[in-house]
Amino acid sequence: MTAPTQQFTTTVPTPTQVAVVLPPQEPVRFPLSWLLENAAPPIQCRSINEVVKLGGAAAEAAQKLPYSYPPALLLAIGQATDGTWNRSMLGIPSARAEHFEGIGTVNAFRRLVEYGWDKDSPPLAHARRVLFRLLAEDDDPSYLFELAGKGTPDVDTVLRGRALLREAAAAALAQAGYESDPRLRGAARRIMERIATYLRSPLAEKPFIRIANQHALAPEAVPPSFHTLQMLAHMPLFRSENYEILELLYAYLTQPLPRTEPAQLIGKKIVPAPQLVLGDMLPHRNAADSDVPFALVWLELMARLGFLRRNENWNKLFERFLDDRDERGVWHPHKGLAAARSTNPFVWSYFPLENTMVGEERWADATFRLGLSARYAGRPIEPV
């Protein structure tokens, strides 16, 4: 093995404290009537309560809809007595799975939240104990679950695995609505302090090292992960208290992606790190067209973080998706009639919420996501 050498320079612009003034934007037409006729119960519920925000008796009635949805019930009954699914955390069903075979606890938990289930519903309440346990800053290898592998894990594997699961658990708990819990806030603060220290360091400009004929992130590099972005997206108060860190993060997320796939040197091994975000994951139209569900999830995350309207490119891509809606406000693919699908594991808990993707309902997920992103981007919603 040859000595490591630095490669691939990236630049994180220095954040400023100048307030960003955003112009008012036009209302977004949202086809609530069409969704109530064609979409699955979770999308109906969330369209009423999160996008249009009707309130009153309509909101109360809608809140009951997700609990009668067969896929959600099937997922819920797959939970084991210890609160986990399959003694796994990050697993997702294979493309050949008929239902939820192989699902891990974090993704099952987040999928139920996406289905519209409340954090105090029995399966989510039962799972939260193990998720809160994962937030602890310890190196207990018994909480590595599937990341432990076979045999006794070494110290580097334990450290990496516990950090990864800590972020994933924080994202799930934040999405469920536990922002005010001091255990989650403490974990979020420690996670963001580590990331902020990294983004301010020279290492963030040259994070890759060369090992033999491969390039990998240095062991001490701490880029943000998808889990971190998902956590922050659901912690608005925490974001408002950490403005400077958010500015650092925005600057980082708008830089070009490196040419190499994310992998990191852990001990003596180079380990794939697909959870890490190394720059702008949606840099152009081709990227959006190649994986529409991921593009919609990314735009929603950026809208929740307050970044969508600030970024000209993301905003243009969002407007293009809005332009692809028909006169009713229903989204259709820019080309063809095939339902949008993705193999990206970070999309699974979001998309699709529909159980079938063959009739009119195959347009419901994307139509709903566009309305939700518009709402969190501050656009006025015009229900039709």
WOGI-V445827 format. One record per pair of residues at least 6 apart in sequence whose ideal C-beta (glycine too) atoms are under 6 Angstrom apart, sorted by the first residue. I is the first residue (numbers start at 1). J is the second residue. If there is no record, write none. Layout:
# WOGI-V445827
i->I j->J
i->I j->J
This chain:
# WOGI-V445827
i->1 j->212
i->2 j->212
i->4 j->209
i->4 j->211
i->5 j->210
i->6 j->206
i->7 j->208
i->7 j->210
i->7 j->215
i->8 j->208
i->8 j->258
i->9 j->205
i->9 j->206
i->10 j->255
i->11 j->205
i->12 j->199
i->12 j->204
i->12 j->251
i->12 j->252
i->13 j->251
i->15 j->247
i->15 j->248
i->15 j->251
i->20 j->310
i->22 j->309
i->25 j->379
i->27 j->380
i->27 j->382
i->28 j->374
i->28 j->379
i->28 j->381
i->29 j->329
i->29 j->382
i->29 j->384
i->30 j->51
i->30 j->371
i->30 j->381
i->30 j->383
i->31 j->328
i->31 j->329
i->31 j->330
i->31 j->384
i->32 j->47
i->32 j->52
i->32 j->383
i->34 j->328
i->34 j->330
i->35 j->47
i->36 j->44
i->38 j->360
i->38 j->361
i->38 j->364
i->39 j->364
i->40 j->353
i->40 j->354
i->41 j->65
i->41 j->66
i->41 j->69
i->42 j->66
i->42 j->69
i->42 j->115
i->42 j->116
i->42 j->353
i->43 j->353
i->43 j->364
i->43 j->368
i->44 j->65
i->45 j->62
i->45 j->65
i->45 j->66
i->45 j->116
i->46 j->116
i->47 j->368
i->48 j->54
i->48 j->58
i->48 j->62
i->49 j->59
i->49 j->62
i->51 j->371
i->51 j->372
i->51 j->375
i->51 j->381
i->52 j->381
i->52 j->383
i->66 j->72
i->66 j->115
i->66 j->116
i->66 j->117
i->71 j->355
i->72 j->115
i->74 j->99
i->75 j->100
i->75 j->108
i->76 j->123
i->78 j->85
i->78 j->100
i->79 j->85
i->79 j->123
i->83 j->126
i->83 j->127
i->83 j->129
i->83 j->130
i->84 j->105
i->84 j->130
i->85 j->103
i->85 j->105
i->85 j->108
i->88 j->104
i->88 j->145
i->88 j->146
i->89 j->104
i->89 j->105
i->89 j->106
i->89 j->145
i->89 j->165
i->90 j->104
i->90 j->106
i->91 j->102
i->91 j->103
i->91 j->104
i->92 j->107
i->92 j->345
i->92 j->348
i->93 j->100
i->93 j->101
i->93 j->102
i->93 j->103
i->105 j->127
i->106 j->168
i->106 j->172
i->107 j->349
i->109 j->127
i->109 j->172
i->110 j->172
i->110 j->175
i->110 j->349
i->111 j->349
i->112 j->124
i->113 j->175
i->113 j->176
i->114 j->349
i->114 j->350
i->119 j->176
i->119 j->177
i->131 j->169
i->131 j->172
i->131 j->173
i->132 j->183
i->134 j->165
i->134 j->166
i->134 j->169
i->135 j->166
i->135 j->169
i->135 j->183
i->135 j->187
i->139 j->158
i->139 j->162
i->141 j->153
i->141 j->158
i->144 j->161
i->147 j->161
i->156 j->266
i->156 j->267
i->160 j->266
i->167 j->225
i->167 j->227
i->167 j->228
i->168 j->227
i->170 j->187
i->170 j->231
i->171 j->227
i->171 j->230
i->171 j->231
i->173 j->184
i->174 j->231
i->174 j->234
i->174 j->235
i->175 j->234
i->178 j->184
i->179 j->235
i->188 j->238
i->192 j->245
i->194 j->222
i->195 j->222
i->195 j->224
i->196 j->245
i->196 j->248
i->198 j->204
i->198 j->222
i->199 j->248
i->199 j->252
i->203 j->221
i->207 j->217
i->207 j->221
i->208 j->215
i->209 j->218
i->214 j->270
i->215 j->260
i->216 j->263
i->216 j->264
i->216 j->265
i->216 j->270
i->217 j->264
i->219 j->265
i->223 j->276
i->223 j->278
i->224 j->277
i->225 j->275
i->225 j->276
i->226 j->275
i->226 j->346
i->229 j->301
i->232 j->239
i->233 j->301
i->233 j->304
i->233 j->305
i->239 j->246
i->250 j->307
i->254 j->280
i->255 j->279
i->256 j->279
i->257 j->278
i->257 j->279
i->258 j->278
i->262 j->273
i->262 j->276
i->262 j->278
i->263 j->270
i->263 j->272
i->263 j->273
i->264 j->271
i->264 j->273
i->281 j->298
i->282 j->295
i->282 j->298
i->288 j->295
i->288 j->317
i->291 j->342
i->292 j->340
i->293 j->340
i->293 j->342
i->293 j->347
i->293 j->351
i->294 j->342
i->294 j->344
i->294 j->347
i->296 j->369
i->297 j->347
i->297 j->350
i->299 j->318
i->299 j->373
i->300 j->369
i->300 j->373
i->302 j->308
i->302 j->314
i->303 j->373
i->303 j->376
i->303 j->377
i->304 j->376
i->308 j->314
i->308 j->377
i->309 j->377
i->321 j->370
i->324 j->331
i->324 j->334
i->325 j->331
i->329 j->384
i->330 j->363
i->330 j->367
i->331 j->363
i->331 j->366
i->331 j->367
i->331 j->370
i->339 j->357
i->339 j->362
i->340 j->366
i->351 j->365
i->352 j->365
i->353 j->365
i->354 j->361
i->354 j->364
i->354 j->365
i->375 j->381
